[in-house]
Amino acid sequence: MKNLRPIPVFALILLCASGAVLIGRPASPDGQASPSARQPFAPTWESLSKIPTPQWLRDGKFGIYTHWGVYAVPAVGPNGTWYSHNIYMNPNSPERAYHEATYGPLEKFGYKDFIPMFTGAKFDAGEWADLFRRAGARFAGPVAEHHDGFSMWNTAYSDWNAAKMGPKRDIVGELSVAIKKAGLKFVTAFHHAENWYFFPVWDKRYDCGDPRYSGLYGPIHEKGAQPDKAFLDRWAAKVREVVDRYRPDFLWFDFGLGFVPETYKKELLAHFFNAAAAEGREVVVSYKDHDLPVGVGINDLELGQERELTYHEWITDSSVDNQGAWGYVRGAGFKTTENLVHNLMDRISKNGYLLLNVGPKPDGTIPDEARQILLGLGRWLEVNGEAVYGTRPWVVAGEGPTKLEAEGAFNEKDDLRYKAQDIRFTAKGDVLYATALGWPGERILIKSLAGGPDAGRNFWNGLYPSEIVSVSMLGDGRPLKWEMTKEGMTIETPPTRPCAYAYVFKIVRRPPF
């Protein structure tokens, strides 16, 4: 996945022209769905690879999810979601030192003892959904269960869940209703396959080694043992329960999916795809590394991105915080709205999508810093969303002096500062959008658009002057003066900036091209 070559133009043209096919439900003569229509996917990789990318994802580009759970109570990082792992597995960790200084010996106060403090007293699913909508997201949802084993819905497979403990509310259920009501597609994220390895359940000194708490910490087993059938059955049953009860549109899986045998994955995905097909819904699954075969879902690059335009679609999960805290961490720093705008445009220009994380506080409120960043992103999208939603990559992703040093997961750099000369391209029908990641001043030179037969340009890049109908800037709308030379296309900018952070030149072309 990570070493695929950049997409050639002829393939990209086909990609941009094609749309995802709705997973339909062909009717039989009596008006009822046939058995084959109700169950179009078999539990084989060949069959599962025929699932198309949903049109709503290809058009929507941007989503938000939340890491909210018991780990929000201690709120100590850098990665707050791994607090429980670090206090048990590493006695010399800063988290262990903090824990024992604050709560006493781990032998007396374990992770389970945080659950009563996880109240969610101010949680409002409708308020979250409204914020995500105002931020410009087109899909959203929660982490249903993290590595810690605490389920955020009223599961029949464990008493250690948010409906029976802590908030005593079905968090996933409430969010499924609110997010769908807001007009967004619903995401559920699953990390719990890694629960088997997350705690030292073989260590009898701690509560994680007590069988009474195996529903949270995982079944007692010897160090180094592989997940047993009972654990795997429960893993699959929990995901299937969420699929059947809450009808998610997007199943997002963390690294632990690699620990699950193929049979379980194939059967689960066949059920998910078939359940959606029976209802005429488009759905998608994501995975990390090589946890699923290419074509079955979309590869996720955690805190990462590709350097160039790629054949394959991909998604990155990033976070509003600037240290990979994922869950709420007291004192965490935050990315700027400008940084997130740049991240979004860079990713979608390269055939990617952005899933942005927010970590709410234990009471269920979203930190004000995160809220303001999201609202700022939404304001930018109100002006420039035309260059995002419904677009496809162009023949090149962009140009400019600022380069990524690496590609793939964990290559995101908060100190990467794009300039006005850094431009990202998207396209929709007869319109090319060129987004400058900084204010260019009185004019901008877009080198990739050098036109004419004598330009010495790459054959597949550039525009001919005769095909250009008009040039304007989103948020302004007035026609802009432009000139095409062998160096590129020079455009005069409007006298005032229509927005902040990044500026989109709308180039209308005369079809056919």
NUPA-960592 format. One record per residue (C-alpha): residue in three letters; x, y, z. Coordinates in steps of 0.001 Angstrom, whole numbers, padded with zeros to 6 digits, always signed. Layout:
! NUPA-960592
ALAXYZ
...
! end
This chain:
! NUPA-960592
MET+000000+000000+000000
LYS+002596+002511+001000
ASN+004843+002106-002032
LEU+002318+002405-004827
ARG+003346+004655-007690
PRO+001666+008009-008329
ILE-001464+007668-010410
PRO-001044+008119-014178
VAL-003311+010594-015834
PHE-005316+008163-017942
ALA-006190+006188-014812
LEU-006967+009347-012892
ILE-009328+010523-015628
LEU-011238+007282-015285
LEU-011149+007619-011497
CYS-012472+011161-011579
ALA-015164+010344-014106
SER-016472+007291-012296
GLY-018696+007361-009280
ALA-019201+004863-006523
VAL-022038+002459-007204
LEU-024802+002351-004660
ILE-025108-001002-002963
GLY-028588-001493-004236
ARG-031350-003991-003597
PRO-032637-005357-006901
ALA-036246-006376-006622
SER-037737-009688-007672
PRO-040956-009744-009770
ASP-043069-009746-006628
GLY-041389-006568-005437
GLN-039331-008292-002733
ALA-035558-008384-002619
SER-034156-011659-003859
PRO-031949-013760-001538
SER-028898-012933-003683
ALA-029746-009244-003489
ARG-030091-009404+000273
GLN-026788-011242+000588
PRO-024595-010029-002291
PHE-021341-010456-000365
ALA-019819-013806+000571
PRO-017218-014133+003358
THR-014324-014238+000892
TRP-011778-011574+000086
GLU-012693-011795-003593
SER-016309-010997-002861
LEU-015630-008384-000186
SER-013232-006510-002447
LYS-016162-005666-004748
ILE-017573-003153-002268
PRO-017351+000301-003904
THR-016191+003418-002108
PRO-019331+005263-001007
GLN-020240+008342-002977
TRP-020836+010188+000309
LEU-017205+009601+001325
ARG-015774+010553-002066
ASP-017812+013756-001948
GLY-017686+014511+001786
LYS-013890+014286+002317
PHE-013876+015370+005982
GLY-015131+013762+009182
ILE-014754+014023+012967
TYR-014565+011322+015616
THR-014121+011377+019371
HIS-011940+009513+021815
TRP-014058+009676+024954
GLY-013887+007149+027745
VAL-012696+006452+031287
TYR-009188+007605+030282
ALA-010563+011185+030212
VAL-010625+011185+034038
PRO-006873+011045+034787
ALA-006267+013021+031564
VAL-002508+012527+031674
GLY-000442+012121+028527
PRO+001157+012525+026158
ASN-001333+009907+024865
GLY-004147+009886+027372
THR-005802+006792+025920
TRP-002728+004746+026886
TYR-002652+005931+030486
SER-004095+002654+031778
HIS-001585+000579+029847
ASN+001378+002611+031019
ILE+000535+002570+034719
TYR+000343-001245+034745
MET+002948-002225+032183
ASN+005683+000289+032964
PRO+006317+000952+036660
ASN+008913+003592+035722
SER+006587+005584+033481
PRO+005606+009194+034241
GLU+001994+008024+034246
ARG+002709+005494+037013
ALA+004502+008132+039075
TYR+001593+010540+038627
HIS-000954+007854+039432
GLU+000591+006778+042709
ALA+001323+010344+043796
THR-002272+011355+043102
TYR-004372+008274+043839
GLY-002119+006019+045896
PRO-000536+002621+045163
LEU-001737+000887+042029
GLU-002408-002205+044132
LYS-005079-000202+045978
PHE-006450+002088+043259
GLY-006671+000611+039765
TYR-008012+001855+036461
LYS-011502+000506+037220
ASP-011728+002907+040140
PHE-011876+005859+037739
ILE-015210+004699+036340
PRO-017424+006402+038989
MET-015603+009673+038197
PHE-016480+009328+034532
THR-019849+011004+034917
GLY-020619+012537+031537
ALA-022889+014897+033475
LYS-022903+017549+030719
PHE-022863+015230+027715
ASP-025263+016384+025019
ALA-025239+014297+021843
GLY-027204+016930+019940
GLU-024704+019625+020895
TRP-021799+017480+019674
ALA-023540+016706+016404
ASP-024331+020374+015819
LEU-020701+021331+016424
PHE-019469+018681+013990
ARG-021945+019898+011371
ARG-020911+023535+011870
ALA-017264+022476+011557
GLY-018029+021226+008048
ALA-017781+017501+008753
ARG-019778+015147+006561
PHE-019336+012058+008762
ALA-018802+011713+012509
GLY-019022+009377+015471
PRO-017374+007957+018600
VAL-014787+005402+019525
ALA-017177+002640+020551
GLU-014566+000789+022599
HIS-010890+001500+023104
HIS-008118-000858+024206
ASP-009222-000407+027821
GLY-012242-002715+027415
PHE-014908-000203+028489
SER-017807-000222+026020
MET-019539+003066+025246
TRP-022885+001432+024446
ASN-025340-000841+026244
THR-023729-004080+025185
ALA-025097-007470+026152
TYR-021570-008890+026202
SER-020124-006981+029162
ASP-021395-005185+032241
TRP-018437-002830+031928
ASN-020184-000303+029754
ALA-021307+003327+029849
ALA-024995+002414+030083
LYS-024502+000523+033351
MET-021547+002407+034856
GLY-020123+005922+034800
PRO-022492+008104+032761
LYS-025138+005355+032790
ARG-026114+006341+029255
ASP-025875+004631+025889
ILE-023350+007027+024382
VAL-023058+005300+020993
GLY-026836+005035+020733
GLU-027452+008696+021560
LEU-024772+009850+019125
SER-026090+007609+016346
VAL-029469+009348+016570
ALA-028076+012888+016880
ILE-025442+012588+014151
LYS-027850+011081+011639
LYS-030431+013739+012521
ALA-027800+016390+011747
GLY-027491+014926+008235
LEU-024074+013322+008747
LYS-022983+009758+008127
PHE-022294+007765+011297
VAL-018828+006449+012237
THR-017983+003901+014928
ALA-014366+003142+015785
PHE-013142-000083+017377
HIS-009832-000608+019178
HIS-010790-003468+021483
ALA-009008-006284+019649
GLU-005899-005007+021429
ASN-007528-005441+024850
TRP-005952-008906+025023
TYR-002472-007337+025155
PHE-003240-004086+026914
PHE-003050-005125+030571
PRO-000744-007559+032438
VAL-003608-009871+033359
TRP-001103-012493+034475
ASP+000143-010223+037296
LYS-001818-011052+040455
ARG-000565-007983+042305
TYR-003044-005779+040505
ASP-006791-005760+039934
CYS-006237-006530+036251
GLY-005075-009989+037368
ASP-008315-010598+039306
PRO-010843-012715+037332
ARG-013686-010630+038798
TYR-012629-007782+036529
SER-011928-009759+033358
GLY-014886-008144+031640
LEU-012900-004899+031635
TYR-009247-005851+031591
GLY-009595-008954+029456
PRO-009488-012668+030255
ILE-006708-014017+032461
HIS-003997-015655+030379
GLU-000290-016332+030447
LYS+002089-013678+029210
GLY+002704-014142+025481
ALA-000408-016269+024885
GLN-002421-015689+021716
PRO-006074-014569+021808
ASP-008356-017537+022429
LYS-011663-018389+020781
ALA-013780-016972+023595
PHE-012044-013590+023340
LEU-012317-013506+019558
ASP-015977-014513+019652
ARG-016736-011675+022046
TRP-014731-009238+019930
ALA-016784-010086+016854
ALA-020077-010167+018759
LYS-019550-006630+020059
VAL-018872-005180+016611
ARG-021802-007068+015122
GLU-024051-005810+017908
VAL-023166-002202+017058
VAL-023691-002885+013343
ASP-027141-004373+013918
ARG-028322-001925+016557
TYR-026955+001446+015387
ARG-026467+001008+011616
PRO-023085+002742+011238
ASP-022021+003858+007787
PHE-018311+003628+008531
LEU-016463+000993+010574
TRP-013024+002257+011567
PHE-010523-000233+012998
ASP-007300+000383+014882
PHE-004117-001682+014691
GLY-005525-004533+016790
LEU-007399-005827+013761
GLY-004130-007484+012756
PHE-004488-009841+015746
VAL-007834-011169+014483
PRO-007824-014314+012283
GLU-009031-013933+008710
THR-012159-016022+009209
TYR-013511-013620+011815
LYS-012775-010582+009691
LYS-014354-012028+006553
GLU-017531-013138+008312
LEU-017918-009840+010138
LEU-017414-007701+007035
ALA-019767-009855+004984
HIS-022429-009271+007633
PHE-021754-005522+007688
PHE-021824-005150+003904
ASN-024896-007351+003493
ALA-026837-005558+006224
ALA-026169-002268+004427
ALA-027020-003723+001018
ALA-030378-004929+002320
GLU-031171-001320+003276
GLY-029702+000322+000179
ARG-026964+002050+002169
GLU-023397+002748+001098
VAL-020842+001770+003737
VAL-017091+001654+004139
VAL-014474+000067+006386
SER-010967+001325+007125
TYR-007904-000460+008427
LYS-004244+000118+009205
ASP-001087-001355+007713
HIS-002035-004617+005966
ASP-004762-005710+008379
LEU-007160-006117+005426
PRO-006384-006939+001795
VAL-006103-004075-000658
GLY-009517-003287-002099
VAL-011616-004479+000831
GLY-011515-001124+002586
ILE-009560+002094+002797
ASN-006125+002204+004375
ASP-005748+004601+007310
LEU-002502+006501+007910
GLU-002440+007534+011561
LEU-001057+011063+011898
GLY+000245+010739+008363
GLN-000178+011478+004697
GLU+001161+010599+001263
ARG+003790+012690-000465
GLU+002189+012497-003890
LEU-001073+011716-005646
THR-001767+007978-005394
TYR-003699+005292-007217
HIS-005465+004195-004076
GLU-007776+006170-001874
TRP-006623+006555+001703
ILE-007661+008299+004891
THR-005717+009797+007735
ASP-006835+010098+011333
SER-005352+013192+012876
SER-006253+015187+015965
VAL-006954+018765+016991
ASP-004313+018444+019701
ASN-000683+018775+018681
GLN+000841+015875+020579
GLY-001198+012801+019655
ALA-003092+012791+022936
TRP-006212+011388+021261
GLY-008287+011533+024430
TYR-008604+014603+026634
VAL-005311+015542+028330
ARG-005029+018481+030697
GLY-002612+021107+029423
ALA-002434+019701+025913
GLY-001589+022087+023120
PHE-003690+022409+020003
LYS-003130+022731+016299
THR-004200+025955+014638
THR-007160+026177+012317
GLU-004697+027174+009597
ASN-002766+023946+010126
LEU-005950+021882+009799
VAL-007020+023712+006633
HIS-003620+022980+005113
ASN-003808+019345+006224
LEU-007242+018955+004678
MET-006313+020457+001314
ASP-003043+018547+001101
ARG-004791+015248+001733
ILE-007727+015608-000618
SER-005447+016778-003438
LYS-003622+013435-003162
ASN-006744+011190-003183
GLY-007084+011136+000588
TYR-009682+011919+003260
LEU-009374+013446+006725
LEU-010869+012032+009942
LEU-010154+014507+012730
ASN-010196+013525+016408
VAL-011519+015521+019362
GLY-011076+014448+023003
PRO-013975+015541+025284
LYS-013624+016123+029023
PRO-014920+013595+031579
ASP-018143+015598+032006
GLY-018867+015308+028286
THR-017992+018850+027252
ILE-015632+019519+024373
PRO-012673+021753+025351
ASP-013272+025320+024293
GLU-009940+025484+022455
ALA-010956+022521+020306
ARG-014433+023975+019785
GLN-013064+027289+018485
ILE-010632+025523+016155
LEU-013461+023455+014686
LEU-015719+026457+014248
GLY-012864+028282+012515
LEU-012483+025355+010141
GLY-016208+025498+009478
ARG-016054+029215+008670
TRP-013291+028571+006139
LEU-015330+025786+004558
GLU-018378+028023+004329
VAL-016354+030205+001953
ASN-014257+027554+000231
GLY-016201+024318+000538
GLU-016816+024335-003205
ALA-013134+023389-003638
VAL-013542+020493-001173
TYR-016945+018801-001327
GLY-017670+016778-004432
THR-014220+017340-005909
ARG-011707+014848-007243
PRO-007934+015014-007559
TRP-006504+016741-010615
VAL-003666+015377-012775
VAL-001126+016633-010219
ALA-001654+017183-006520
GLY+000151+020485-006275
GLU+003357+022440-006417
GLY+005554+024557-004183
PRO+008759+024634-002161
THR+007518+022973+001037
LYS+008072+019223+000911
LEU+007283+016316+003187
GLU+010359+014474+004412
ALA+008551+011138+004684
GLU+005312+009436+003714
GLY+002878+007062+005354
ALA+001795+006963+008983
PHE+003249+009137+011757
ASN+004878+011658+009431
GLU+002662+014595+010370
LYS+004630+017690+011396
ASP+002964+020527+013270
ASP+005862+022837+012496
LEU+005485+022421+008714
ARG+004771+025917+007427
TYR+003304+026160+003966
LYS+003782+029277+001864
ALA+001746+031119-000748
GLN+003747+029304-003446
ASP+002492+025967-002049
ILE-000590+025238-004129
ARG-002974+022265-004027
PHE-005327+021295-006855
THR-008818+019805-006850
ALA-011293+019538-009700
LYS-015032+019268-010273
GLY-016545+019029-013751
ASP-015330+021973-015830
VAL-013737+023736-012842
LEU-010169+023527-011582
TYR-009504+024817-008063
ALA-006004+026004-007169
THR-005650+026598-003429
ALA-002745+028774-002335
LEU-001752+027870+001230
GLY-000876+031471+002026
TRP-001729+034947+000779
PRO+000194+035503-002476
GLY+000149+039287-002435
GLU-000811+041174-005598
ARG-000403+038190-007927
ILE+000401+034517-008026
LEU+002324+032372-010519
ILE+000988+028815-010872
LYS+003744+026939-012652
SER+001794+023713-013223
LEU-000623+025581-015500
ALA+001964+026711-018051
GLY+000059+026478-021338
GLY+000422+026352-025061
PRO+002378+024089-027389
ASP+005585+026053-026887
ALA+005518+026050-023122
GLY+007846+023106-022811
ARG+005452+021754-020235
ASN+004664+018235-019163
PHE+002084+016992-021659
TRP-000416+016106-019002
ASN-000150+019300-016995
GLY-001084+022811-017874
LEU-003954+024576-019564
TYR-004400+026188-022950
PRO-005491+029840-022860
SER-008347+029075-025251
GLU-009989+026679-022809
ILE-010208+029166-019923
VAL-013588+030836-019505
SER-013004+032784-016299
VAL-010822+033077-013206
SER-012023+034256-009785
MET-011361+033719-006094
LEU-013876+031923-003889
GLY-015443+034306-001423
ASP-014897+037257-003761
GLY-016345+036261-007102
ARG-015069+039155-009217
PRO-013301+038258-012471
LEU-009543+038326-012084
LYS-006977+039273-014693
TRP-004726+036435-015784
GLU-001975+035704-018261
MET-000580+032443-019573
THR+003127+032135-020371
LYS+005663+029394-020679
GLU+006505+029965-016993
GLY+002945+029390-015858
MET-000350+031124-015240
THR-000150+034510-013518
ILE-003301+035690-011749
GLU-003875+039065-010147
THR-005436+038739-006695
PRO-008438+040670-005326
PRO-007694+043829-003318
THR-008932+042251-000070
ARG-008737+038776+001405
PRO-012097+036967+001413
CYS-011103+034585+004203
ALA-008166+033440+006285
TYR-005538+030704+005987
ALA-005811+029557+002370
TYR-007147+031112-000834
VAL-008874+029305-003669
PHE-008619+030373-007304
LYS-011568+029086-009313
ILE-010613+028432-012919
VAL-013604+027673-015147
ARG-012716+025762-018293
ARG-014504+025283-021606
PRO-015263+021587-022150
PRO-014203+019379-023763
PHE-010642+019729-022582
! end
